[in-house]
């Protein structure tokens, strides 16, 4: 494998660099949900969680449940130590310079909103340009719309080409207008397109813009190296990478975080509070108001351990093989139209498609009756649906625990749908 | 299995919708969408002396939403607006005659919502 040199990937973590194949049968034993017999092809929506994550959270609740960073007894010290150890784990995971650049959030959406509210409302002024793309998830699009409206800033979108890749000519043309901020996704949750983050970032920086990257799909499936790509902000969610819901991470360069005002105010983020005014703690705590999702943060740590134990090269190779197989099989079905790039280095394990004459929701319902879970609808990318001129798509997505038999069940279900609607 | 939801008459109404189109001189015209799946149903109603003289629906979406709209227009023709006001969710579901999963209820009831909001200014939450 030569993936470490690919411009599309900056994988981190251990694992066999030769890409020794995953033992999926063994892996699936870590995920009790598969005992239900379900074929789960919706990991881009939320992943399943292994025993190791659930047990780690249970351990916190049963053995050292206490609030963190604010009490002077052993129980709280242990909880705080575990909570902060995960911050270091995340730092290593994305190769940040300092663990103070790792802000816990409730998820990708919260991280992107934090940037929009704190950095955006402080730094943008009327007439400034924000560049976004048509392939964005609503959570990396609507915050910029609101920000642009409030500041009377301009918001422009980079289109995609016919294969679902960003139009670099448009991207370059917009950069010539000297945007202040460029926001795009690492991996499209609908098309599976892997954007060349490092290249785009270098170009945006050369034009004088800051770069915000939505890592919700990228972090789980490719991993990410924030220093190699030199992004300014990178947001991702625990629940799409085998961790619990309700927690995520915003990476921000230290100098930027230092200069940003708090977003939410309350406990834990303060240094000294007087009736006349308040001083705040240093980042990341400045952005972590109120009691955090402690068990979930600790669970996220276990999820990172789990993923790094398997190794990103092996995970990627596994997902690539599944994507190849599914893409080829779906292409052979009459009436099935696949959106997004074909399998390759710039394609992740996400396939969106439609079936002629059958609405995606009807496809999904029929699949569901055979125990196959897929996403159907706009996938939180309505502007992209308009761009593709479809009401919605069916989306199948793969992860480290997906097996070929699940894709075979998808194909059988699609044939059943076509038989019913024939 | 899936066939129980996609019975032949449902598929028939989906593929050959009754009263599909627009009425130029409608007295009541309203459209709603289902943000979850992007289904759209609109309805044009022509009334005479408080009675629904003609009705057409338009839209796009899943088999359930479109078949439900088609079935509803068949029921509405010739009905007084007063009586049509009394049509409830249960009536629509019974007319569909299939088991609707919770995730698909909004699809099944979209046409009824169009009628209730368009003709009476009611939202279904008001019922």
Interface residues (C-beta under 8 A of the other chain):
Chain A: X358 X359 X360 X361 X362 X365 X366 X368 X369 X370 X376 X377 X378 X382 X385 X391 X392 X416 X417 X420 X421
Chain B: X1 X2 X3 X5 X6 X11 X36 X37 X38 X39 X60 X61 X62 X63 X64 X101 X103 X104 X107
